[in-house]
Amino acid sequence: MFLIFNLIFFLRIVLTMQLHSRETLLISAFLVSMSILLSSVFAAVVEVSLVPLQTSPDKSVEFSLSVGNLAGDNINKVELIVPQDGIIPLYLIKEIGSPAGWTYETRYSVGAPAPFRIIWSTADSGVSSGKSLNFNFVTSSPTAGGDYEFEWKAVDLRGEEDFGKVKVTNFNPTLTSFEVKVPNSTSAGKEFELSVAALDQNGNRKQDYTGTVKFSSSDPLAVLPSDYTFQLADNGVKTFKIKLKTAGAHHLNVAGDGVQKSVDMDVQQGEVSSVELKLINDTAAPNTVIELGMLSTDVYGNVKDVTKDSDFEVDKEAGGKLANGTYTTDVVGKWTIVGTYTKSVNKFSDGALLTVLIELPKPVETPPEPEKKVSMEIVSDDLVEVQFNSTKLFSLTVKNTGEEDISDVTVTFTGFPDKWMSVSPSSADIDEGKSHRFTVTVSAPEHVEPADVEFIALSREHSSDKLNASKMVKINVTESELSEPSSGTGRLILSKNLTYLGIAIVVAVVLIILFWALFLKEEPKKKKSE
């Protein structure tokens, strides 16, 4: 507006003064430059922000639009346009507030449930340079997540406009993972804390999580919490008490709503209950190195080698040398070796007897036991006929013909569709000299050519090379009279019915003739004789 005013003023000067063309051009350039300069000086420099920039789907949101006048003319009009889908506002405006001295009006699209534009204005001085003002309004957020743009426009007293856009993210936090915190290691039977936090797809805590979590562990003796349903008061995080009792590397698993998280832990031996001294040899010749071993056992049965942490003693009369978990024998005789293991303030001891001989007895060689023979065979009919479109059961008998019991025997087959044949039971144990009957169920819902089916018996206890049995059975699918082609069947049934009808008519005629001959013809004779 200011630029137009200067241009009009310049034209009036040109029309009222007798100026040379060169002077006119110089004056015009000067006035235009001054107009641009003055316009830039007096036009408002606007800074706009919108809070919040992130919303949750289908929630009531109170926005605050902050309009700041960094420099220039006063701002007396502010407009805001909410994002739309066609004519439908995505953020439905429910309430609008106005700063003191300001009023607002709205604009609707035809058929829209809420306004898409808010216009704040004031008749006062407005937002002066160096000042800012907040314009508040309440909306319902969209149900769909995504990024949406709000458009704004600010107008100063001279009518100069500044405008821009603000992006708001409608974020739908969903459970994506769990954050599980535990100590790196623990002792068997010692209670520790496990922290579970529900996280959304951005890795932030999902504070409104109310799902149910379940706990599991690779430790069969673990003492785990019961299934837990999160409450809103938990704010998406909960701490639980857990005990692991089996030494070694174990994992803990937390699962809920299709999400699971595992963490690994190292479980050390728990409270020691006893120790045991182990000798590699309990009989040796003089000057023989004997390795000593010390094993500790805790209250949960976890065993640990504590040889390096143990002290050993031997009878003084035995002589020899103890060093680094070994004993070098010396004097012939029977001697006691004692090992002591100290855990905290508790001491645990155990002893073993070592016999030192001048000459060691020769070992007695025990001949190996002969390997027992394992074998089996399948007994069944060679031919099985199955009527088309029906089901038939027949038996396979598996005999244990070997010299030992056979466990986990299964029967499989090849050469026939799996979906039409099954064998039960799935497996069986067969003692030596005994048999077991397997039932085969066969159906033929479609026409099948005669098939040679091989039944194979195997045991998971033995390799197939060592133990197997097989039997070939021919499966023949026969067709009943009702399964013949429809035209032939119709003629056959019709011809049979006609035959039976003809026979019935002949028999009836014969009976009528006999009746007439025997009874009706005798009646006139009786009347004549009378």
HUWO-V727348 format. One record per pair of residues at least 4 apart in sequence whose ideal C-beta (glycine too) atoms are under 7 Angstrom apart, sorted by the first residue. I is the first residue (numbers start at 1). J is the second residue. If there is no record, write none. Layout:
BEGIN
I_J, I_J
END
This chain:
BEGIN
1_5, 1_158, 1_159, 2_6, 2_35, 2_38, 2_39, 2_42, 2_158, 3_7, 3_35, 3_36, 3_39, 4_8, 5_9, 6_10, 6_31, 6_34, 6_35, 7_11, 8_12, 9_13, 10_14, 10_27, 10_28, 10_31, 11_15, 12_16, 13_17, 14_19, 14_24, 19_23, 19_24, 20_24, 21_25, 22_26, 23_27, 24_28, 25_29, 26_30, 27_31, 28_32, 29_33, 30_34, 31_35, 32_36, 33_37, 34_38, 35_39, 36_40, 37_41, 38_42, 39_43, 42_72, 42_73, 42_158, 43_72, 43_73, 43_156, 43_158, 43_160, 44_69, 44_72, 44_73, 44_75, 44_154, 44_156, 44_160, 44_162, 45_70, 45_71, 45_72, 46_67, 46_68, 46_69, 46_75, 46_154, 46_162, 47_68, 47_70, 48_65, 48_66, 48_67, 48_152, 48_154, 48_164, 48_166, 49_66, 50_63, 50_65, 50_150, 50_166, 50_168, 51_63, 51_64, 53_168, 53_169, 54_169, 54_171, 55_59, 55_61, 55_141, 55_168, 55_170, 56_141, 56_171, 56_172, 57_141, 57_142, 57_143, 57_144, 57_145, 57_170, 57_172, 58_141, 58_143, 59_141, 60_138, 60_140, 61_139, 61_141, 62_136, 62_138, 63_136, 63_137, 63_139, 64_134, 64_136, 65_80, 65_134, 65_135, 65_152, 66_132, 66_134, 67_75, 67_78, 67_127, 67_132, 67_133, 67_135, 67_154, 68_132, 69_75, 69_127, 69_128, 69_129, 69_130, 69_131, 69_132, 71_129, 72_129, 72_156, 73_156, 73_157, 73_158, 73_160, 74_125, 74_126, 74_127, 74_128, 74_156, 74_157, 75_126, 75_127, 75_154, 75_155, 75_156, 76_121, 76_122, 76_126, 76_155, 76_156, 76_157, 77_121, 77_155, 78_120, 78_135, 78_154, 79_117, 79_119, 79_152, 79_153, 80_117, 80_118, 80_150, 80_152, 81_116, 81_117, 81_150, 81_151, 82_89, 82_90, 82_91, 82_93, 82_116, 82_150, 83_90, 83_91, 83_148, 83_149, 83_150, 84_88, 84_89, 84_90, 84_116, 85_90, 87_109, 87_111, 87_112, 88_112, 89_93, 89_112, 89_114, 89_116, 90_142, 90_148, 91_139, 91_140, 91_141, 91_142, 92_113, 92_114, 92_139, 92_140, 93_114, 93_115, 93_118, 93_137, 93_139, 94_138, 94_139, 94_140, 95_137, 95_138, 96_104, 96_118, 96_137, 97_136, 97_137, 98_102, 98_103, 98_104, 98_120, 99_133, 99_135, 101_122, 101_124, 102_120, 102_121, 102_122, 103_121, 104_118, 104_119, 104_120, 105_119, 106_115, 106_117, 106_118, 107_115, 107_116, 107_117, 108_112, 108_115, 109_116, 112_116, 118_137, 120_135, 122_126, 126_157, 127_131, 127_132, 127_133, 141_170, 142_170, 145_170, 145_171, 145_172, 146_170, 147_167, 147_169, 148_168, 148_170, 149_165, 149_166, 149_167, 150_165, 150_166, 150_168, 151_165, 152_163, 152_164, 152_166, 153_161, 153_163, 154_162, 155_159, 155_161, 156_160, 173_200, 173_206, 174_200, 174_201, 175_198, 175_200, 175_206, 175_209, 175_211, 175_257, 175_259, 176_199, 176_200, 176_201, 176_259, 177_199, 177_259, 177_261, 178_196, 178_197, 178_198, 178_199, 178_254, 178_259, 178_261, 179_197, 179_199, 180_194, 180_196, 180_254, 180_261, 180_263, 181_195, 182_192, 182_194, 182_252, 182_263, 182_265, 183_192, 184_266, 185_265, 185_266, 185_268, 186_190, 186_192, 186_244, 186_265, 186_267, 187_268, 187_270, 188_244, 188_245, 188_246, 188_247, 188_267, 188_268, 188_269, 188_270, 188_298, 188_300, 188_302, 189_243, 189_245, 189_270, 189_271, 189_299, 189_300, 190_243, 190_270, 191_241, 191_243, 192_242, 193_239, 193_241, 194_240, 194_242, 194_252, 195_237, 195_239, 196_213, 196_237, 196_238, 196_240, 196_254, 197_205, 197_236, 197_237, 198_205, 198_206, 198_209, 198_230, 198_236, 199_203, 199_204, 199_205, 199_206, 200_204, 200_206, 205_236, 205_237, 206_236, 207_235, 207_236, 208_232, 209_230, 209_236, 210_229, 210_230, 210_231, 210_232, 211_230, 211_256, 211_257, 212_227, 212_228, 212_229, 212_256, 213_227, 213_228, 213_254, 213_255, 213_256, 214_227, 214_255, 214_256, 215_224, 215_225, 215_254, 216_253, 217_222, 217_224, 217_244, 217_250, 217_251, 217_252, 217_253, 218_250, 218_251, 219_244, 219_245, 219_246, 219_250, 219_267, 220_246, 221_245, 221_246, 221_300, 222_243, 222_244, 222_245, 223_242, 223_243, 224_242, 225_240, 225_241, 225_242, 228_238, 230_234, 230_236, 230_238, 234_238, 244_250, 244_265, 244_267, 245_300, 246_250, 246_267, 246_300, 246_302, 247_267, 247_268, 247_269, 247_302, 248_267, 249_264, 249_266, 250_265, 250_267, 251_262, 251_263, 251_264, 252_262, 252_263, 252_265, 253_260, 253_262, 254_260, 254_261, 255_260, 269_296, 269_298, 269_302, 269_304, 270_298, 270_299, 270_300, 270_302, 271_298, 271_299, 272_296, 272_298, 272_343, 272_348, 273_297, 273_298, 273_299, 274_297, 274_348, 275_294, 275_295, 275_296, 275_341, 275_348, 275_349, 275_350, 276_295, 276_350, 277_292, 277_294, 277_337, 277_339, 277_350, 277_351, 277_352, 278_293, 278_295, 279_290, 279_292, 279_352, 279_354, 280_290, 280_291, 281_290, 282_352, 282_353, 282_354, 282_355, 283_355, 283_357, 283_360, 284_288, 284_290, 284_329, 284_356, 285_357, 285_360, 286_329, 286_330, 286_332, 286_356, 287_328, 287_329, 288_329, 289_326, 289_328, 290_326, 290_327, 290_329, 290_354, 291_325, 291_326, 292_307, 292_312, 292_325, 292_326, 292_327, 292_337, 292_339, 293_305, 293_307, 294_306, 294_307, 294_310, 294_339, 294_341, 295_303, 295_304, 295_305, 295_306, 296_304, 296_306, 296_341, 296_348, 297_301, 297_302, 297_303, 298_302, 306_310, 306_341, 307_325, 308_325, 309_341, 310_339, 310_340, 310_341, 311_340, 312_322, 312_337, 312_338, 312_339, 313_338, 314_318, 314_320, 314_322, 314_327, 314_335, 314_337, 315_335, 315_336, 317_331, 318_330, 318_331, 318_333, 318_335, 319_330, 319_331, 320_327, 320_328, 320_329, 320_330, 321_328, 322_327, 327_337, 329_356, 331_356, 332_356, 332_357, 332_358, 333_356, 334_353, 334_355, 335_354, 335_356, 336_351, 336_353, 337_351, 337_352, 337_354, 338_349, 338_351, 339_349, 339_350, 340_347, 340_349, 341_348, 342_347, 372_403, 372_404, 373_402, 373_403, 374_402, 374_404, 374_406, 374_462, 374_466, 374_467, 375_401, 375_402, 375_467, 376_398, 376_399, 376_400, 376_401, 376_402, 376_406, 376_457, 376_467, 376_469, 377_399, 377_401, 377_469, 378_396, 378_398, 378_455, 378_457, 378_469, 378_470, 378_471, 379_397, 379_399, 380_395, 380_396, 380_397, 380_471, 380_473, 381_394, 381_473, 382_473, 382_474, 383_474, 383_476, 384_394, 384_442, 384_473, 384_475, 385_476, 385_478, 386_390, 386_392, 386_442, 386_444, 386_475, 386_477, 387_478, 387_480, 388_444, 388_447, 388_477, 388_478, 388_479, 388_480, 388_483, 389_444, 389_445, 389_483, 391_441, 391_442, 391_443, 392_442, 393_439, 393_440, 393_441, 394_440, 395_437, 395_439, 396_411, 396_438, 396_440, 396_455, 396_471, 397_435, 397_437, 398_409, 398_411, 398_430, 398_435, 398_436, 398_438, 398_457, 398_469, 399_435, 400_406, 400_430, 400_431, 400_432, 400_433, 400_434, 402_406, 402_432, 403_432, 404_432, 405_431, 405_432, 406_430, 406_459, 406_461, 407_429, 407_459, 407_461, 408_427, 408_429, 408_459, 408_460, 408_461, 409_427, 409_428, 409_430, 409_436, 409_457, 409_459, 410_426, 410_427, 410_458, 411_423, 411_438, 411_455, 411_457, 412_456, 413_421, 413_423, 413_453, 413_454, 413_455, 414_454, 415_451, 415_452, 415_453, 415_454, 416_420, 416_421, 416_451, 416_453, 416_475, 417_421, 420_442, 420_443, 420_444, 421_440, 421_441, 421_442, 422_441, 423_438, 423_440, 424_438, 424_439, 428_436, 430_434, 430_435, 430_436, 442_475, 444_448, 444_477, 447_477, 448_477, 450_474, 450_475, 450_476, 451_475, 452_472, 452_474, 453_473, 453_475, 454_470, 454_472, 455_470, 455_471, 455_473, 456_468, 456_470, 457_468, 457_469, 458_464, 458_468, 459_467, 462_466, 462_467, 464_468, 479_483, 479_484, 482_489, 484_488, 484_489, 485_489, 486_490, 487_491, 488_492, 489_493, 490_494, 491_495, 492_496, 493_497, 494_498, 495_499, 496_500, 497_501, 498_502, 499_503, 500_504, 501_505, 502_506, 503_507, 504_508, 505_509, 506_510, 507_511, 508_512, 509_513, 510_514, 511_515, 512_516, 513_517, 514_518, 515_519, 516_520, 516_521, 517_521, 518_522, 519_523, 522_526, 523_527, 524_528, 525_529, 526_530
END
